[in-house]
């Protein structure tokens, strides 16, 4: 039995990796009440596609060229407030999640999540609820408890913007300024400016210090 057209949850897939979009589209094809109405490869395209297609839910990646998921979410909160954004990301850092929720996202899932959790997340944000990956929710609760107990000073909040975190991650992974500029579709001068601001904000003055910070905050991991 198929869902009626009026009850279908219309979903837009946003990720710069074609294979991931194809995988999610195939997975959601088995859900009779969910229909994928379109795809986008970056934040700018996502904003345009939302205006064109008016989906109920946008399944949004975080790190993308031209406009990242955080920036796109902020734009959609203003331009398409009735469309729900569900972030699908590889990052589980609690400060990162808080930035996304503050930007207007209704939910946050980690890549690699079970298929049933992805479907449940889409259903719940469409229904007006918030939905967090269980591991992410646990970390947010732990962080809240630490703050209430006074173990984490207010000044300890994430000092970097989402774009600066993207640049820092690529620096920590060993990319040069020209390589980072190419990956993020930025000018070399802009990348150099981000690098300078990152070092100033973190009071770190060499790449080794940046790598240590990235490891400590979960931006990169030693496998």
C-alpha positions in Angstrom: 0.0 0.0 0.0 1.5 3.4 -1.0 1.1 6.6 0.9 -1.2 9.2 -0.6 0.4 12.1 -2.4 -0.8 14.5 0.3 1.0 12.6 3.0 4.4 12.1 1.2 7.4 13.6 2.9 9.3 15.5 0.2 13.1 15.3 0.8 16.0 17.2 -0.8 19.4 15.5 -0.6 22.4 17.8 -0.2 26.0 16.4 -0.3 29.0 17.1 -2.5 29.6 13.3 -2.9 27.4 11.8 -5.7 27.8 8.3 -4.4 26.5 9.2 -1.0 23.4 10.9 -2.5 22.8 7.9 -4.7 23.1 5.6 -1.6 20.6 7.6 0.4 18.2 7.9 -2.5 18.2 4.1 -2.9 17.7 3.6 0.8 14.7 6.0 0.9 13.2 4.5 -2.2 12.0 1.7 0.1 10.0 4.1 2.3 6.5 4.5 0.8 5.8 7.8 2.6 9.1 9.5 1.7 10.0 10.8 -1.8 13.3 12.4 -2.9 12.3 15.4 -5.0 15.8 16.6 -5.8 19.5 16.8 -5.1 22.2 19.5 -4.6 26.0 19.3 -4.4 26.6 22.4 -2.3 24.9 25.0 -0.1 24.3 27.6 -2.8 22.6 25.0 -5.0 20.6 23.7 -2.0 19.2 27.2 -1.3 18.2 27.5 -4.9 16.6 24.1 -5.1 14.6 24.7 -1.9 13.1 27.8 -3.5 12.3 25.8 -6.6 11.0 22.5 -5.1 9.8 23.5 -1.6 10.7 20.3 0.1 9.5 19.4 3.5 12.9 18.2 4.7 16.5 19.0 3.6 19.0 16.3 4.4 22.1 18.4 4.6 25.9 17.6 4.7 28.1 20.0 6.6 31.4 20.4 4.7 30.7 21.4 1.1 32.2 23.8 -1.4 30.8 27.3 -2.1 28.5 27.4 0.9 28.8 24.9 3.8 25.8 23.3 5.5 25.9 25.6 8.5 25.7 28.7 6.3 23.0 27.2 4.1 20.9 26.3 7.2 21.1 29.9 8.4 19.9 31.1 5.0 17.1 28.6 4.8 15.9 29.6 8.3 15.2 33.0 6.8 14.1 32.2 3.3 12.2 28.9 3.9 11.2 28.6 7.5 8.7 25.9 6.9 11.4 23.6 5.5 13.1 21.4 8.1 16.8 20.8 8.0 18.3 17.5 9.2 22.1 17.6 9.3 24.0 14.4 8.3 27.6 14.9 9.4 30.8 13.0 10.3 31.5 15.4 13.3 30.2 14.6 16.8 31.8 17.5 18.6 29.2 19.1 20.9 30.1 22.7 20.2 29.8 22.0 16.5 26.3 20.5 17.0 25.3 23.5 19.1 26.3 25.8 16.3 24.1 23.9 13.8 21.1 23.8 16.1 21.5 27.5 16.8 21.6 28.1 13.0 18.1 26.6 12.7 18.5 22.8 12.1 15.9 20.5 13.5 18.1 17.5 13.8 21.6 16.1 13.6 22.7 12.6 12.6 26.1 11.1 12.2 27.1 9.6 8.9 27.1 5.8 9.2 23.9 5.9 11.3 21.5 2.9 10.9 19.0 3.2 8.1 16.1 3.1 10.5 17.5 6.0 12.5 17.8 8.1 9.3 14.2 7.4 8.3 13.0 8.1 11.9 14.9 11.3 11.9 13.3 12.5 8.7 9.8 11.6 10.0 10.3 13.3 13.3 11.7 16.6 12.0 8.9 16.6 9.4 6.4 16.2 12.3 7.9 19.3 14.0 10.1 17.5 16.6 13.8 17.7 17.1 16.0 14.6 16.5 19.6 14.0 17.6 21.8 11.0 17.0 21.9 9.2 20.4 25.7 9.5 20.7 25.4 13.3 19.9 22.6 13.7 22.4 24.6 12.0 25.1 27.6 14.3 24.5 25.4 17.4 24.7 23.9 16.2 28.0 27.3 15.6 29.4 28.5 19.0 28.3 25.4 20.6 29.9 26.0 18.8 33.2 29.7 19.9 33.2 28.6 23.6 32.7 26.0 23.4 35.4 28.5 21.9 37.8 31.0 24.6 36.9 33.6 22.2 35.4 33.6 24.0 32.0 34.2 27.8 32.1 32.0 30.0 29.8 35.1 31.2 28.1 35.7 27.6 26.9 33.1 27.8 24.2 34.2 27.0 20.7 36.2 30.1 19.5 36.2 29.2 15.8 33.6 29.7 13.1 32.4 26.7 11.1 34.6 27.8 8.1 37.6 28.2 10.3 37.0 24.7 11.6 36.9 23.4 8.0 40.2 25.1 7.3 41.8 23.9 10.5 40.8 20.3 9.8 42.4 20.5 6.3 45.6 22.1 7.8 45.7 19.3 10.5 45.4 16.7 7.7 48.5 18.1 6.1 47.1 20.2 3.2 49.0 23.3 2.0 47.3 26.7 1.6 46.9 26.2 -2.2 45.4 22.7 -1.7 43.0 24.1 0.9 42.0 26.9 -1.4 41.3 24.4 -4.2 39.3 22.1 -1.9 37.1 24.8 -0.4 36.9 26.9 -3.6 38.5 29.9 -1.8 41.3 32.3 -2.8 44.8 31.5 -1.4 44.7 34.9 0.3 41.4 34.0 2.1 42.9 30.7 3.3 45.9 32.6 4.6 43.6 35.0 6.4 41.7 32.1 8.0 45.0 30.5 9.1 46.1 33.7 10.8 42.8 34.2 12.5 42.8 30.5 13.7 46.2 30.9 15.3 45.3 34.1 16.9 42.0 32.8 18.4 43.6 29.6 19.7 46.9 31.4 20.8 48.7 28.7 18.8 51.7 29.6 16.7 52.7 26.5 14.7 51.1 23.6 12.8 52.0 21.1 15.5 49.8 23.1 18.0 47.0 23.2 15.5 47.1 19.5 15.0 47.0 18.9 18.7 44.0 21.1 19.0 42.2 19.4 16.1 42.9 16.0 17.8 41.7 17.2 21.2 38.4 18.6 19.9 37.7 15.6 17.6 38.2 17.4 14.2 40.6 14.7 13.2 41.4 11.3 14.7 44.3 8.9 14.7 43.1 5.7 13.1 
